[in-house]
Amino acid sequence: MLRDNMVKVVVNGVGTIGKRVAEAVKKQDDMELYGLSDVSASGGLRTVLSEDGALHKTSLYGSSEDGVENLREDGMHVEGVLEDVLGEVDVVVDCTPPGIDEKNKENLYEPNDVKAIFQGGAPKDIAPVAFNADANYEEAEGEDFVKVVSCNTTSLSRTMSAVDENFGVEHAVASLVRRGGDIPQDGRGPINSTVPVTEVPSHHGPDVQAVMPDLDIKTLAVKVPVTYGHVHMVNVELEQEANEEEVLEAFEEQPRVSLVSAGDGYDSTGKIHERMRDLHSERSDMHEAAVWEETVTVENGTLYWIHMVHQEAIVVPDNVDAIRAMFELEDKDTSIKKTNDAVRIKSVP
Ligand SMILES: NC(=O)c1ccc[n+]([C@@H]2O[C@H](COP(=O)([O-])OP(=O)(O)OC[C@H]3O[C@@H](n4cnc5c(N)ncnc54)[C@H](OP(=O)(O)O)[C@@H]3O)[C@@H](O)[C@H]2O)c1
């Protein structure tokens, strides 16, 4: 039950995902960013709250008494401890590191009867719904706890749901080339290796099945020393016949998949990164999964394509849609459109 017309949102854990989700929430006309919560003042937190930062003047809470103390020692203005204001909040978007999320559910959200959204690193059983707006928006309607799936799973769910809805997926295999770390994660490098996930198939296939239980998919994965973007090479045995034009059209119609052309000069993740910089996309973020149109190929009933995923940005719109679904504010298509318009998805040429 909402306290007034605007959903009051707190983002707990203001790192790579949290700061982006907070900014996206602030851009919605049916949500209010009630506050932020963290345990220490990283450079990122200081920047977004500074006079020139996008979250300037947003109330900051410590997510524990120790957190309040640390933040104050770090020179931050802190309103108090998160738990004291949870009675005034409708939902917490938890963007804390894996392991902290489940403790927060047990110690903060459940006892204070507040809804919460968790991220891809949280355990499978943290919420009854593994969420991707395109694939299963309705399943989150009315729920108290929802997990927005990881960046890899989000891109596979978007592309696979487009293919499955139009042509049916008999069986899919995806090979994932994953970025080694995000830009600020310099503790993960310098590195000069390609590291395979030696568990085959990798966990990413079952992660997609948490969203699309009937999908027959296997995945393999390696990690490489880049910071901007995963690349997925996918092949799908189709249930129905399709040609390349029809598949391109299905991707084109998917509200969070973009087609990019190597022939137009976007023939690498680096060049797509540069494109987002040239377009003045905030932080050079790309919220869509970008399918290289030349790679879309159909041969003897098997469909092939390659797409890239900007890992830091792709889950942000799904967090916003998860909020609308949990409060049953809008249907799927309306929510996706509202979010896309507010964060400029597909309005970037
Ligand atoms: N990064 C990605 O590309 C990506 C993509 C999709 C999904 N995800 C998922 O999103 C979640 C967050 O990842 P992230 O990359 O955003 O992590 P991150 O950059 O490390 O940010 C986590 C934030 O939470 C803070 N924090 C730590 N303990 C806390 C606590 N007890 N209460 C409140 N805040 C706390 C951290 O503060 P300190 O820095 O002081 O520890 C940091 O500011 C994970 O589940 C991850 O798997 C990440």
The ligand as an SDF file (V2000), in Angstrom:
LIG
                    3D

 48 52  0  0  0  0  0  0  0  0999 V2000
   29.0770   -3.8080  -11.3730 N   0  0  0  0  0  0  0  0  0  0  0  0
   28.3670   -4.4310  -12.2810 C   0  0  0  0  0  0  0  0  0  0  0  0
   28.7310   -4.4460  -13.4460 O   0  0  0  0  0  0  0  0  0  0  0  0
   27.0870   -5.1210  -11.9160 C   0  0  0  0  0  0  0  0  0  0  0  0
   26.1750   -5.4030  -12.9250 C   0  0  0  0  0  0  0  0  0  0  0  0
   24.9510   -5.9920  -12.6060 C   0  0  0  0  0  0  0  0  0  0  0  0
   24.6850   -6.3360  -11.2960 C   0  0  0  0  0  0  0  0  0  0  0  0
   25.6140   -6.0850  -10.3250 N   0  0  0  0  0  0  0  0  0  0  0  0
   25.2630   -6.4640   -8.9390 C   0  0  0  0  0  0  0  0  0  0  0  0
   24.8950   -5.2880   -8.2220 O   0  0  0  0  0  0  0  0  0  0  0  0
   25.2450   -5.4350   -6.8460 C   0  0  0  0  0  0  0  0  0  0  0  0
   26.1330   -4.2730   -6.4430 C   0  0  0  0  0  0  0  0  0  0  0  0
   27.3000   -4.3020   -7.2530 O   0  0  0  0  0  0  0  0  0  0  0  0
   28.1710   -3.0070   -7.5150 P   0  0  0  0  0  0  0  0  0  0  0  0
   29.0740   -3.3700   -8.6460 O   0  0  0  0  0  0  0  0  0  0  0  0
   27.3220   -1.8060   -7.6210 O   0  0  0  0  0  0  0  0  0  0  0  0
   29.0150   -2.9610   -6.1640 O   0  0  0  0  0  0  0  0  0  0  0  0
   29.9190   -1.7790   -5.6170 P   0  0  0  0  0  0  0  0  0  0  0  0
   30.3010   -0.8510   -6.7150 O   0  0  0  0  0  0  0  0  0  0  0  0
   30.9680   -2.4150   -4.7880 O   0  0  0  0  0  0  0  0  0  0  0  0
   28.9180   -0.9760   -4.6610 O   0  0  0  0  0  0  0  0  0  0  0  0
   28.4400   -1.4960   -3.4570 C   0  0  0  0  0  0  0  0  0  0  0  0
   28.2020   -0.3510   -2.4970 C   0  0  0  0  0  0  0  0  0  0  0  0
   27.6110   -0.8500   -1.2950 O   0  0  0  0  0  0  0  0  0  0  0  0
   28.3190   -0.3100   -0.1890 C   0  0  0  0  0  0  0  0  0  0  0  0
   28.1610   -1.1560    0.9880 N   0  0  0  0  0  0  0  0  0  0  0  0
   28.9660   -2.1330    1.4730 C   0  0  0  0  0  0  0  0  0  0  0  0
   28.4340   -2.6530    2.5960 N   0  0  0  0  0  0  0  0  0  0  0  0
   27.2680   -1.9980    2.8120 C   0  0  0  0  0  0  0  0  0  0  0  0
   26.2610   -2.0850    3.8100 C   0  0  0  0  0  0  0  0  0  0  0  0
   26.3320   -2.9420    4.8340 N   0  0  0  0  0  0  0  0  0  0  0  0
   25.1950   -1.2320    3.7310 N   0  0  0  0  0  0  0  0  0  0  0  0
   25.1060   -0.3250    2.7220 C   0  0  0  0  0  0  0  0  0  0  0  0
   26.0320   -0.2080    1.7600 N   0  0  0  0  0  0  0  0  0  0  0  0
   27.0900   -1.0440    1.7970 C   0  0  0  0  0  0  0  0  0  0  0  0
   29.7350   -0.2270   -0.6960 C   0  0  0  0  0  0  0  0  0  0  0  0
   30.4760    0.6030    0.1340 O   0  0  0  0  0  0  0  0  0  0  0  0
   32.0840    0.3800    0.2580 P   0  0  0  0  0  0  0  0  0  0  0  0
   32.6350    0.7380   -1.0660 O   0  0  0  0  0  0  0  0  0  0  0  0
   32.4460    1.3260    1.3430 O   0  0  0  0  0  0  0  0  0  0  0  0
   32.2550   -1.0600    0.6330 O   0  0  0  0  0  0  0  0  0  0  0  0
   29.5000    0.3560   -2.0780 C   0  0  0  0  0  0  0  0  0  0  0  0
   29.2950    1.7360   -2.0200 O   0  0  0  0  0  0  0  0  0  0  0  0
   25.8910   -6.8240   -6.7320 C   0  0  0  0  0  0  0  0  0  0  0  0
   24.9030   -7.7720   -6.4090 O   0  0  0  0  0  0  0  0  0  0  0  0
   26.3950   -7.0710   -8.1360 C   0  0  0  0  0  0  0  0  0  0  0  0
   26.5290   -8.4450   -8.4390 O   0  0  0  0  0  0  0  0  0  0  0  0
   26.7910   -5.4480  -10.5900 C   0  0  0  0  0  0  0  0  0  0  0  0
  1  2  1  0
  2  3  2  0
  2  4  1  0
  4  5  1  0
  4 48  2  0
  5  6  2  0
  6  7  1  0
  7  8  2  0
  8  9  1  0
  8 48  1  0
  9 10  1  0
  9 46  1  0
 10 11  1  0
 11 12  1  0
 11 44  1  0
 12 13  1  0
 13 14  1  0
 14 15  2  0
 14 16  1  0
 14 17  1  0
 17 18  1  0
 18 19  2  0
 18 20  1  0
 18 21  1  0
 21 22  1  0
 22 23  1  0
 23 24  1  0
 23 42  1  0
 24 25  1  0
 25 26  1  0
 25 36  1  0
 26 27  1  0
 26 35  1  0
 27 28  2  0
 28 29  1  0
 29 30  1  0
 29 35  2  0
 30 31  1  0
 30 32  2  0
 32 33  1  0
 33 34  2  0
 34 35  1  0
 36 37  1  0
 36 42  1  0
 37 38  1  0
 38 39  2  0
 38 40  1  0
 38 41  1  0
 42 43  1  0
 44 45  1  0
 44 46  1  0
 46 47  1  0
M  CHG  2   8   1  16  -1
M  END
$$$$
